Amino acid sequence: MKPRRSIAHDPLEESEIMRDFYKPSAKDPEESGPGLVKATFYLSPDDVIALEELQLQIRKRTGRKANKSELMREAIALLVKEYSK
C-alpha cells in the first residue's frame, strides 16, 4: 500500500540540497567487496579504545587510514596462525 500524501510529489526529492548535501556516503569498496561477510561482535570499551588507538598509530606512521575491519581480519589471521601450530 502506498503512503497517502497531501501533495502529488515530494518537493525535497528533487532539491539540490537533498541530492548534494544529504546524499548517502559511498561505502568503502573493501568492506562491501566480494567475498566479505558482515559480522557483528561485542567488544569491551577497553577493546574498542585499543582498536581506535591502533588505528590512530597506523595513520600517524603511514599516513593512511586503516579501517577497523582490516585490523580485525589481520588479528584473526594472527590468532589462526598462532593456534594452528
Secondary structure, DSSP 8 states (H G I E B T S, - for coil): -----SSSS-TTTT-HIIIIIS------TTTTSTT---------HHHHHHHHHHHHHHHHHHSS---HHHHHHHHHHHHHHHHT-
